[in-house]
Amino acid sequence: MPADMFVRSGKVRDLYRVGDSLLLLVASDRLSAFDVVLPTPIPDKGRVLTGLSRFWFERTREIVANHLVSTDPGDVPDGVVGDPDGRGDLRGRMLLGRRAEVLPVECVVRGYLSGSGWKEYQATSEVCGLRLAPGLHESERLPAPVFTPAWKAPQGQHDENIPFERVVELVGEADAEQLRALSLALYAHGAAACEAAGILLADTKFEFGRLPSGELILIDEVMTPDSSRFWDAGTYEPGRAQASYDKQFVRDWLEGRPWAKTAPGPELPDDVVAGTRSRYVEAYERITGASFARYLSEDVIAR
């Protein structure tokens, strides 16, 4: 493989250049928590992320253009990538997308008060500079979804929640306003679709890039268990943590370990690995209404 085709390995995805205008994203089974890549992979995780992202990319094109060009391994020229994760092929775990300048902002939207937002609210009654009503409880549904961005820290460092004014400083006022509007519209679309499937989209984050033309497009992944909190609507009850279909299961296990949340992370036991995989697969099946086993068949994922 020519060395200049490989771009970098992120927390989950490996990136390769394809010609002058395309980028190949290969989703591995790596899992990160608290911004640390853990040493234990989750089987089929990369394919769940890719399948759900493809599902959402196709359904949100009317809201905003995105980078997706193809998910067909046959569209990847020979020699671009070797053997991802030792699996022998790219089926179901690759996205061929348009190259874009990545904006340095995680566009987080919260419909419910949880995670770092809940911790910040307890300390300050605010989230990313937004003053919220007093007396809110953990996991409580907010009166309206809120845009709570974060600064994208380099790998190995922790992302930092930032106020909207900082987004303006990073990308300019016009782009900051557009990022907020697009993120809220995408969240509203996703939350409605998830709720119809019996899942609450508690929060999620989006990434955007800029094409040479100046157009902002949606990139990376969309409303997956890695980038979102998915809760079971049937068991939802504010005032406590919720049953979820995402990597919160791993975060909860890690919180009980004597670990400083710095690399290297601890190995995950078999039951946590199996429990995480089952939650990811269930999220895929409930949201898409399709069988994950069917997704794994070549005629579906290579078309």
N, C-alpha and C positions, 0 to 999 in steps of 0.2 A: 504494500500500500504506500503510495507516495506520501511522504511526511507532511506536505503542505495541505493535504486533504483533511487531516485531523485538526480540529479547532481546539476543543477542550473537553474535559469530563466535568460535568456539574454534579450536584448532589445526587441526581437521579439519572440524568440524560447525558449521552455522549453525542457530540456535535461534529459534523463533517461538512466540508465545502463540497458542493456539487456544481461545477462550472462557476460562472461569474455572478449568478443571481439567485441560486438556490442553496438551501441548507438542509442537511439530513439530521433529524433528531431521532436517536435510538433510545427508547425508554428501557432502562435496566430494571432489575428487581431490588435495587438498593433502596433503603429506607432511611430518611433523615428525621431526626427529632431534636428540637431545641437547637436547630442549625448545625447538628453534628450528624455525619453519615455513620450509621451503625454498622457493625461488622457482619450482621446476620441478614441475608436476603430474604424476601418474602416471595415464594413461588407464584408466578403468573402476575405479579403486581404490575410489571411494565405493560402487559397486555391489557389489564383493566384500565390503566391510565390512558393508553392509546385509544382503546375502544370508546371510552366515555368522552374523551376530547373530540374524537371524530364525530360522535353523536351531537355534541353541542356546537362544534364549528359549523356543521351543516344547518343547524336550526337557528343560528344567530346571525346569519349573513345579512339579513335585512336590517339588523341593528347596527352592525359594524363589519367591515371587511376583515378577513383574517389571512393568515399566512399559508393555510393548507392548500397544497397543490395535489398531492397523491398519497395514498397509503399502500400502493402496490409495489412490492419489492422489485417487480420487473422494470420499474421506472428508474431504479438506481443503477447507474453504470457500473460495470465490473471494476473492481479494484478500489472502490471508494472506501469500503469498510471491510474489516475482517470478520471475526466470529464473535458477535456480541454476547457477553455472559457465557460463552462456551455453548450456546444453544444451537449454533449451526445455521441459523437463518434469521431473517428480519420479520418474518410473518407476524402480524398483529402488534408489533412493538415499534414500528417506524412511522414517522411523519416526514414527508418531503415538503418543505415550505419555502416561501419567499424570504430572502435575506432582508433584514431590516435593522436599523440602529435601535438597540434596546434602550428604552427609557429607564432611568435609575429609580423608579418608584414602583412599589408593590401596591396595586390599587385594591384595597380591602374594603368590602362592604359588609356591614353587620346588620342583621335583622333581629338578632337576639344578643343578650349580654352574656358573654362567655369568654373563656381563655384570657389572653392578655388584656382584653378590653374590660373584663370583669375585675381583674386585679387593679388596673389603672383607676377604674371607677371607685373601687373601695378606698383607694388612697386619696383621690383628688375630686371625686364626683364628676370627672371629665374623662373623655376618651379622645385622644389626639386633638386636644384643645377645644373639643365640643362639650359644653356644659349640658349634662343630662339631668332629668328630674330627680329629686331626692327620693330615697326610700325604695329604689329598685332592688330586685333580688337576682341572684344568680340564675342564668338561663331565661330571664324574663324577656318576653317579646317587646321590642321597642315600638313606640308609637308610629315610627316610620323608619325605614332602613337608613343607615348613616354611612357616609364615606369616611373611612378612617385609614388613611394611607400609611405606608411604612417606607423608610429608606432601605434600599437593597444593599446590604452590607456584603463585602467580599466574602468568599467561601471561608468558613472557619470562624467568622464573626457573627454576632447576633444582629438580625434586622432590628431597626429602631422605629417605633411609632413616631410619626411626625404630624404637626398641624398642617392644615391646608396651605397656610402662608409659606411653609417650607417647600411644598410642591411647586408653588408659583416661582420661588427662587430657583428651583432645579430645572424647570422646563418652560417657564414663561406663563403669563396669565392665561392666554388664549388656550394653550394646550392643557393647562391645569383644569380649566373649566370644562374642556371637552372630555378629559379623562374622568372627571367626576360624573358628568352626565352619562357617558357611555357605561361606566361601571354600574351606576344605579339602574340603568335600563336593562343591562345584562342580568343583574341580580334579580330584578322583578320577573323577567322571563323565566329564569332558572327556578326561582322559588315557587312560581305557579306550577311549573311542570313537575317539580319534586313533590309538592303538596298533593297533586293529583295521584301520585304514586304512594302516598302515605308516608312521605319523608319531609322533614322540615330542613330547609337549607339555612342553618343558623348563621353562617358567615362563609365568605369565600374571597379569594384574591385573584386578580387578573393581572396579566402583563401585556404591555403594549410596545410596539416598535414603530419606527418612522421609516417609510420607504424613501428612496431618493427623490420622489416627487413631492415629498413633504406630508403625504397622507399618513394618518395614524391607523394602524391595524392591530388586531388582537393576535397575540402570538403565544408560544409555549404550550400550556395546557389549559383546559377550561373545566371548571366545576367537577373536579375529581376528588377522591378521598384524600389525596395528598394536599390539595389546595383548599379544601372546604371542611366544614363540620356538617355532617348529615345526621339528623336525629330521627328516631322512630316517632312518628306523630301519635301512634297509638298509646305510647307510654309516657309522652311528654308531660312534665309537671314542673313548673317554675319553682325555684328555691333550692335546687340541687343540681348535681351533674346529671347528664342524660345518657341513655343508651344510644350509642352512635355507630355509624358505619364508615369509620375513617380511622386515621392513625392515633386518635385520642386513646384508644385501647392500649397502644404502646406507650404513649406519654404517661398514662396513669400507672402502668407497671414501672416505668422508669422513675417516677416520683417517689416510689417506695424503696428505691435502691440508694445506697451510699455513693452517689455519683455527682461530681461537680459540674456536669453538663458541659464538659469540654472533651475534645478528642483525646484518646479513643473512647468510644462508647462501649457499654457492656454487651456481651453476647446475649441474644434473646433465647429463652427456653423454647422447646418444641411446642408447648401448648400456646404460648403467646404468638409464635409464628403461624400456627394453624388457625388460631382465633382471628388474627389480623387478616389472613388470606380470605377466610370465610366472610368477613365483614366487607372487604373490598368487592368480592364477587357478588355478594347480595346487593350492594349498592348499585353495581352495574346492571344486574338483572331487574331490580325494581324500577330504576329510573328509565332504562331503555325499553323495558317490557320484552326483552329478548333473552334467550338462553346464552350463558357464557360458553358453554360447551359448543353451541352452534357457532359462536363468534370464533372459536379456535379452529374451526374447520377451514381449510384452505380456500374453498370456493367463496367464502364470505369475506375473509380478511384480505384477500389478494385481488379483489375485483377492482 
